[in-house]
Amino acid sequence: MVTHPRCPAPPGAPATLGRVRTTAAVCGLLALLLGLPFAGGTTPGAVDRAADAAVAPLGPGVLRALVFPTEPYVVLALGLLAVVLCLRAGRRLEAALALAVPVLAILLTSWVLKPLYDRWKNDTLVYPSGHTVSLVAVLTVLVLVTRRVFVGVLAAVTLLAAAAGLVGMGYHYLTDVVGGTLFAVAVVLVSWPAPHREPAPSTG
């Protein structure tokens, strides 16, 4: 009788998971701390004013193009892409998380953090940025799903463009965007399953 030994867990899996959880904790803590100086306020900080000045030369058409990735239908399309990629690879748990985790991040932002920090701009609660949380949560999921460097690079470029657009359009201060980025990364990383290795093919 031919036996098929079980594929052992990757030797580096516990260490990798530990680093991921540590990164999530650091990002979450930084997101919480960053908003404290602005809680209950309406004014920009020094970094916010510098960012406003940096994007001021950009025209309305450019700014609208830069902020385009934060549109709900774009974020939804990216999320569905992540789900499809997971299902094609037979990773059903990750497919479910690809849908659920960004929604969780958005709900926590809207229902908990924004009322808690009570930072206002243009009669709207702005910390952390909900636009940013939704986009970064989905982009982080895509990076984890694909595990490709070029996807990470594209995600970073997309985030930088969106940040410039959100600040330039007056939707958010830069610190709102940074806080949203940190919080979204924290929620996704703390929710994502440990990396695993596919079973080795049988030689029997």
C-alpha positions as YAML, in Angstrom:
chain: A
units: angstrom
residues:
- id: 1
  name: MET
  ca: [0.00, 0.00, 0.00]
- id: 2
  name: VAL
  ca: [1.31, 3.41, -0.95]
- id: 3
  name: THR
  ca: [1.16, 6.02, 1.78]
- id: 4
  name: HIS
  ca: [0.97, 9.72, 1.15]
- id: 5
  name: PRO
  ca: [2.67, 11.66, 3.94]
- id: 6
  name: ARG
  ca: [1.03, 14.87, 4.93]
- id: 7
  name: CYS
  ca: [2.74, 17.98, 3.70]
- id: 8
  name: PRO
  ca: [4.39, 19.69, 6.68]
- id: 9
  name: ALA
  ca: [3.78, 23.33, 7.40]
- id: 10
  name: PRO
  ca: [6.35, 25.63, 5.87]
- id: 11
  name: PRO
  ca: [9.29, 25.97, 8.29]
- id: 12
  name: GLY
  ca: [9.03, 29.75, 8.21]
- id: 13
  name: ALA
  ca: [5.26, 29.92, 8.64]
- id: 14
  name: PRO
  ca: [5.16, 30.70, 12.41]
- id: 15
  name: ALA
  ca: [7.82, 33.38, 12.06]
- id: 16
  name: THR
  ca: [6.07, 34.86, 9.02]
- id: 17
  name: LEU
  ca: [2.73, 34.91, 10.82]
- id: 18
  name: GLY
  ca: [4.38, 36.56, 13.80]
- id: 19
  name: ARG
  ca: [5.81, 39.31, 11.62]
- id: 20
  name: VAL
  ca: [2.45, 39.85, 9.94]
- id: 21
  name: ARG
  ca: [0.64, 40.14, 13.27]
- id: 22
  name: THR
  ca: [3.33, 42.47, 14.61]
- id: 23
  name: THR
  ca: [3.00, 44.68, 11.54]
- id: 24
  name: ALA
  ca: [-0.77, 44.73, 12.00]
- id: 25
  name: ALA
  ca: [-0.42, 45.75, 15.64]
- id: 26
  name: VAL
  ca: [2.06, 48.53, 14.85]
- id: 27
  name: CYS
  ca: [-0.11, 49.90, 12.04]
- id: 28
  name: GLY
  ca: [-3.21, 49.81, 14.21]
- id: 29
  name: LEU
  ca: [-1.47, 51.57, 17.08]
- id: 30
  name: LEU
  ca: [-0.04, 54.25, 14.80]
- id: 31
  name: ALA
  ca: [-3.48, 54.85, 13.27]
- id: 32
  name: LEU
  ca: [-4.98, 55.34, 16.72]
- id: 33
  name: LEU
  ca: [-2.18, 57.62, 17.92]
- id: 34
  name: LEU
  ca: [-2.01, 59.72, 14.76]
- id: 35
  name: GLY
  ca: [-5.57, 60.92, 15.16]
- id: 36
  name: LEU
  ca: [-5.28, 62.00, 18.78]
- id: 37
  name: PRO
  ca: [-3.87, 65.51, 18.18]
- id: 38
  name: PHE
  ca: [-6.73, 66.24, 15.78]
- id: 39
  name: ALA
  ca: [-9.60, 64.74, 17.76]
- id: 40
  name: GLY
  ca: [-12.55, 67.09, 18.01]
- id: 41
  name: GLY
  ca: [-10.91, 69.63, 15.74]
- id: 42
  name: THR
  ca: [-11.39, 71.11, 12.30]
- id: 43
  name: THR
  ca: [-7.98, 72.56, 11.47]
- id: 44
  name: PRO
  ca: [-5.06, 71.05, 9.54]
- id: 45
  name: GLY
  ca: [-1.69, 70.26, 11.05]
- id: 46
  name: ALA
  ca: [1.64, 71.41, 9.67]
- id: 47
  name: VAL
  ca: [1.98, 68.29, 7.50]
- id: 48
  name: ASP
  ca: [-1.54, 68.78, 6.20]
- id: 49
  name: ARG
  ca: [-0.82, 72.36, 5.20]
- id: 50
  name: ALA
  ca: [2.36, 71.29, 3.41]
- id: 51
  name: ALA
  ca: [0.44, 68.62, 1.51]
- id: 52
  name: ASP
  ca: [-2.26, 71.11, 0.54]
- id: 53
  name: ALA
  ca: [0.40, 73.44, -0.86]
- id: 54
  name: ALA
  ca: [2.09, 70.60, -2.75]
- id: 55
  name: VAL
  ca: [-1.03, 69.58, -4.68]
- id: 56
  name: ALA
  ca: [-2.39, 73.11, -5.16]
- id: 57
  name: PRO
  ca: [-0.93, 73.48, -8.69]
- id: 58
  name: LEU
  ca: [-2.86, 70.43, -9.94]
- id: 59
  name: GLY
  ca: [-5.93, 71.23, -12.01]
- id: 60
  name: PRO
  ca: [-9.45, 69.94, -11.35]
- id: 61
  name: GLY
  ca: [-9.29, 67.43, -14.20]
- id: 62
  name: VAL
  ca: [-6.06, 65.92, -12.91]
- id: 63
  name: LEU
  ca: [-7.41, 65.74, -9.38]
- id: 64
  name: ARG
  ca: [-10.59, 63.99, -10.51]
- id: 65
  name: ALA
  ca: [-8.48, 61.43, -12.36]
- id: 66
  name: LEU
  ca: [-6.28, 60.87, -9.32]
- id: 67
  name: VAL
  ca: [-9.21, 60.31, -6.99]
- id: 68
  name: PHE
  ca: [-10.93, 57.92, -9.43]
- id: 69
  name: PRO
  ca: [-9.61, 54.71, -7.77]
- id: 70
  name: THR
  ca: [-11.53, 55.58, -4.60]
- id: 71
  name: GLU
  ca: [-14.90, 55.47, -6.37]
- id: 72
  name: PRO
  ca: [-17.10, 52.71, -4.88]
- id: 73
  name: TYR
  ca: [-17.55, 50.85, -8.16]
- id: 74
  name: VAL
  ca: [-13.77, 50.75, -8.71]
- id: 75
  name: VAL
  ca: [-13.17, 49.44, -5.19]
- id: 76
  name: LEU
  ca: [-15.94, 46.87, -5.66]
- id: 77
  name: ALA
  ca: [-14.44, 45.70, -8.96]
- id: 78
  name: LEU
  ca: [-11.03, 45.25, -7.35]
- id: 79
  name: GLY
  ca: [-12.60, 43.33, -4.48]
- id: 80
  name: LEU
  ca: [-14.44, 41.02, -6.87]
- id: 81
  name: LEU
  ca: [-11.19, 40.45, -8.75]
- id: 82
  name: ALA
  ca: [-9.57, 39.29, -5.52]
- id: 83
  name: VAL
  ca: [-12.49, 36.93, -4.86]
- id: 84
  name: VAL
  ca: [-12.28, 35.44, -8.36]
- id: 85
  name: LEU
  ca: [-8.54, 34.88, -8.03]
- id: 86
  name: CYS
  ca: [-9.05, 33.10, -4.72]
- id: 87
  name: LEU
  ca: [-11.84, 30.89, -6.07]
- id: 88
  name: ARG
  ca: [-9.81, 29.95, -9.15]
- id: 89
  name: ALA
  ca: [-7.01, 28.85, -6.84]
- id: 90
  name: GLY
  ca: [-9.41, 26.87, -4.64]
- id: 91
  name: ARG
  ca: [-8.83, 29.15, -1.64]
- id: 92
  name: ARG
  ca: [-12.39, 29.49, -0.40]
- id: 93
  name: LEU
  ca: [-11.56, 30.90, 3.01]
- id: 94
  name: GLU
  ca: [-9.50, 33.68, 1.46]
- id: 95
  name: ALA
  ca: [-12.29, 34.36, -1.04]
- id: 96
  name: ALA
  ca: [-14.73, 34.90, 1.82]
- id: 97
  name: LEU
  ca: [-12.25, 37.09, 3.66]
- id: 98
  name: ALA
  ca: [-11.57, 39.12, 0.51]
- id: 99
  name: LEU
  ca: [-15.20, 40.20, 0.69]
- id: 100
  name: ALA
  ca: [-15.73, 40.39, 4.44]
- id: 101
  name: VAL
  ca: [-12.56, 42.06, 5.70]
- id: 102
  name: PRO
  ca: [-12.76, 45.28, 3.64]
- id: 103
  name: VAL
  ca: [-16.41, 45.62, 4.67]
- id: 104
  name: LEU
  ca: [-15.39, 45.17, 8.31]
- id: 105
  name: ALA
  ca: [-12.71, 47.85, 7.97]
- id: 106
  name: ILE
  ca: [-15.20, 50.28, 6.41]
- id: 107
  name: LEU
  ca: [-17.83, 49.66, 9.09]
- id: 108
  name: LEU
  ca: [-15.32, 50.12, 11.91]
- id: 109
  name: THR
  ca: [-14.19, 53.37, 10.32]
- id: 110
  name: SER
  ca: [-17.68, 54.78, 9.82]
- id: 111
  name: TRP
  ca: [-19.34, 53.58, 13.00]
- id: 112
  name: VAL
  ca: [-16.49, 53.63, 15.53]
- id: 113
  name: LEU
  ca: [-13.41, 55.63, 14.62]
- id: 114
  name: LYS
  ca: [-14.94, 58.64, 12.88]
- id: 115
  name: PRO
  ca: [-17.41, 59.41, 15.70]
- id: 116
  name: LEU
  ca: [-14.68, 58.69, 18.25]
- id: 117
  name: TYR
  ca: [-12.13, 61.11, 16.78]
- id: 118
  name: ASP
  ca: [-14.76, 63.66, 15.76]
- id: 119
  name: ARG
  ca: [-12.51, 65.46, 13.28]
- id: 120
  name: TRP
  ca: [-14.42, 67.58, 10.80]
- id: 121
  name: LYS
  ca: [-13.82, 69.10, 7.39]
- id: 122
  name: ASN
  ca: [-16.54, 70.61, 5.21]
- id: 123
  name: ASP
  ca: [-19.23, 69.43, 7.64]
- id: 124
  name: THR
  ca: [-18.02, 65.82, 7.34]
- id: 125
  name: LEU
  ca: [-16.22, 63.50, 9.74]
- id: 126
  name: VAL
  ca: [-12.88, 62.82, 8.12]
- id: 127
  name: TYR
  ca: [-10.55, 60.81, 10.40]
- id: 128
  name: PRO
  ca: [-9.65, 58.26, 9.30]
- id: 129
  name: SER
  ca: [-10.46, 58.64, 5.63]
- id: 130
  name: GLY
  ca: [-13.19, 56.22, 4.57]
- id: 131
  name: HIS
  ca: [-12.19, 56.61, 0.92]
- id: 132
  name: THR
  ca: [-8.70, 55.48, 1.84]
- id: 133
  name: VAL
  ca: [-9.77, 52.64, 4.11]
- id: 134
  name: SER
  ca: [-11.94, 51.05, 1.43]
- id: 135
  name: LEU
  ca: [-9.28, 51.36, -1.28]
- id: 136
  name: VAL
  ca: [-6.31, 50.27, 0.84]
- id: 137
  name: ALA
  ca: [-8.17, 47.33, 2.36]
- id: 138
  name: VAL
  ca: [-8.94, 45.95, -1.10]
- id: 139
  name: LEU
  ca: [-5.45, 46.69, -2.42]
- id: 140
  name: THR
  ca: [-3.89, 44.95, 0.58]
- id: 141
  name: VAL
  ca: [-6.09, 41.92, -0.03]
- id: 142
  name: LEU
  ca: [-4.98, 41.84, -3.67]
- id: 143
  name: VAL
  ca: [-1.33, 41.96, -2.65]
- id: 144
  name: LEU
  ca: [-1.84, 39.09, -0.21]
- id: 145
  name: VAL
  ca: [-3.82, 37.05, -2.72]
- id: 146
  name: THR
  ca: [-1.46, 37.46, -5.67]
- id: 147
  name: ARG
  ca: [1.81, 37.53, -3.71]
- id: 148
  name: ARG
  ca: [3.42, 39.45, -6.56]
- id: 149
  name: VAL
  ca: [5.84, 42.33, -6.18]
- id: 150
  name: PHE
  ca: [4.46, 44.22, -9.18]
- id: 151
  name: VAL
  ca: [0.98, 44.15, -7.63]
- id: 152
  name: GLY
  ca: [2.42, 45.74, -4.51]
- id: 153
  name: VAL
  ca: [4.13, 48.41, -6.60]
- id: 154
  name: LEU
  ca: [0.91, 49.16, -8.51]
- id: 155
  name: ALA
  ca: [-1.00, 49.32, -5.23]
- id: 156
  name: ALA
  ca: [1.49, 51.82, -3.81]
- id: 157
  name: VAL
  ca: [1.33, 54.01, -6.91]
- id: 158
  name: THR
  ca: [-2.48, 53.89, -6.84]
- id: 159
  name: LEU
  ca: [-2.52, 54.91, -3.19]
- id: 160
  name: LEU
  ca: [-0.15, 57.83, -3.75]
- id: 161
  name: ALA
  ca: [-2.27, 59.07, -6.64]
- id: 162
  name: ALA
  ca: [-5.47, 58.74, -4.64]
- id: 163
  name: ALA
  ca: [-3.91, 60.55, -1.69]
- id: 164
  name: ALA
  ca: [-2.98, 63.50, -3.88]
- id: 165
  name: GLY
  ca: [-6.49, 63.55, -5.32]
- id: 166
  name: LEU
  ca: [-8.25, 63.35, -1.97]
- id: 167
  name: VAL
  ca: [-6.16, 66.17, -0.54]
- id: 168
  name: GLY
  ca: [-6.36, 68.29, -3.68]
- id: 169
  name: MET
  ca: [-10.13, 67.93, -3.98]
- id: 170
  name: GLY
  ca: [-10.50, 69.04, -0.37]
- id: 171
  name: TYR
  ca: [-12.11, 65.78, 0.76]
- id: 172
  name: HIS
  ca: [-9.47, 65.00, 3.38]
- id: 173
  name: TYR
  ca: [-6.35, 66.18, 5.12]
- id: 174
  name: LEU
  ca: [-3.21, 64.13, 4.47]
- id: 175
  name: THR
  ca: [-3.25, 62.84, 8.04]
- id: 176
  name: ASP
  ca: [-6.73, 61.41, 7.40]
- id: 177
  name: VAL
  ca: [-5.33, 59.47, 4.45]
- id: 178
  name: VAL
  ca: [-2.32, 58.20, 6.38]
- id: 179
  name: GLY
  ca: [-4.52, 57.15, 9.28]
- id: 180
  name: GLY
  ca: [-6.89, 55.36, 6.91]
- id: 181
  name: THR
  ca: [-4.00, 53.56, 5.25]
- id: 182
  name: LEU
  ca: [-2.57, 52.36, 8.55]
- id: 183
  name: PHE
  ca: [-5.95, 51.24, 9.87]
- id: 184
  name: ALA
  ca: [-6.91, 49.36, 6.69]
- id: 185
  name: VAL
  ca: [-3.59, 47.50, 6.59]
- id: 186
  name: ALA
  ca: [-3.97, 46.60, 10.27]
- id: 187
  name: VAL
  ca: [-7.47, 45.18, 9.86]
- id: 188
  name: VAL
  ca: [-6.58, 43.11, 6.79]
- id: 189
  name: LEU
  ca: [-3.34, 41.71, 8.21]
- id: 190
  name: VAL
  ca: [-4.82, 40.76, 11.56]
- id: 191
  name: SER
  ca: [-7.72, 38.99, 9.81]
- id: 192
  name: TRP
  ca: [-5.78, 37.13, 7.13]
- id: 193
  name: PRO
  ca: [-4.95, 33.42, 7.58]
- id: 194
  name: ALA
  ca: [-1.41, 32.17, 8.00]
- id: 195
  name: PRO
  ca: [0.48, 31.51, 4.75]
- id: 196
  name: HIS
  ca: [0.47, 27.89, 3.69]
- id: 197
  name: ARG
  ca: [2.21, 25.70, 1.20]
- id: 198
  name: GLU
  ca: [0.33, 23.64, -1.36]
- id: 199
  name: PRO
  ca: [0.60, 19.85, -0.81]
- id: 200
  name: ALA
  ca: [3.46, 18.23, -2.67]
- id: 201
  name: PRO
  ca: [2.47, 15.93, -5.54]
- id: 202
  name: SER
  ca: [2.40, 12.22, -4.73]
- id: 203
  name: THR
  ca: [5.33, 10.08, -5.86]
- id: 204
  name: GLY
  ca: [3.56, 6.79, -5.18]
...
